[in-house]
């Protein structure tokens, strides 16, 4: 387990807010984005601005990225890492030098995520010069199921260039906690959304009433500690 933060921490604002000249970001290689926990209705939520996409597109030298926890205001069902990979699928040269991604959350759609990583690798292998760099390192607070880990390595290395994904069955019979809009119907024995996404249901200490209903307490602890597990090729 990697105890140290993956990148040096430096607080900056987006150029859209402070009118910072864009050329100041041309050489930026490491970036950590963080969300702010705010009170929303009956619970606390982490809302993310949609301008993150445009900001990342302004960073031609970006190599290492830590994505924030939370959901976008325009689509509360899409995690930041899913949106990033969707952008790569739409345009494989998006953040063309990005090779190292840290995420507080698992994607909920592993097949699309794997295909995004594989597509980036395909684009890199098919370009003799000037193509995008393939992603070679992923960091999560927990490793997902070993079968998923092997498929991630295959997609990043070019060994598994397929849009299909085998997601193993749940570790134990259970329902899982849906996002907050249906949380009121959840059962106290449910597992959290992140543990289910990574097929880590066994031992999930999820309890209704957590600060953020996407995570159980072990996820909240890891996020607070800044502890990471690494998948690399």
Number of C-alpha atoms within 10 A of each C-alpha: 10 12 11 11 13 20 13 9 11 9 8 10 10 13 14 12 7 9 9 12 10 13 10 10 16 13 11 15 15 19 22 19 15 14 15 13 14 11 10 10 7 6 13 15 21 19 19 21 11 13 11 15 15 10 14 16 14 17 24 18 16 22 19 22 21 21 21 21 23 23 20 19 13 11 11 15 15 17 23 23 22 20 17 21 22 17 17 19 19 11 13 23 20 22 22 23 19 23 18 20 22 22 20 25 27 24 21 18 14 21 16 18 25 26 23 27 27 27 24 27 24 19 16 21 15 9 10 8 8 9 17 21 19 25 25 19 18 23 22 19 24 21 19 21 19 12 13 19 15 13 21 27 21 18 28 28 19 18 13 19 19 15 16 13 18 10 16 12 10 17 13 11 9 14 16 21 28 20 17 16 9 9 15 11 10 17 14 12 15 19 27 28 23 26 28 24 20 23 21 19 24 14 11 19 16 24 19 18 11 15 15 19 23 23 25 23 17 16 21 17 13 16 18 9 13 15 18 23 15 15 18 14 12
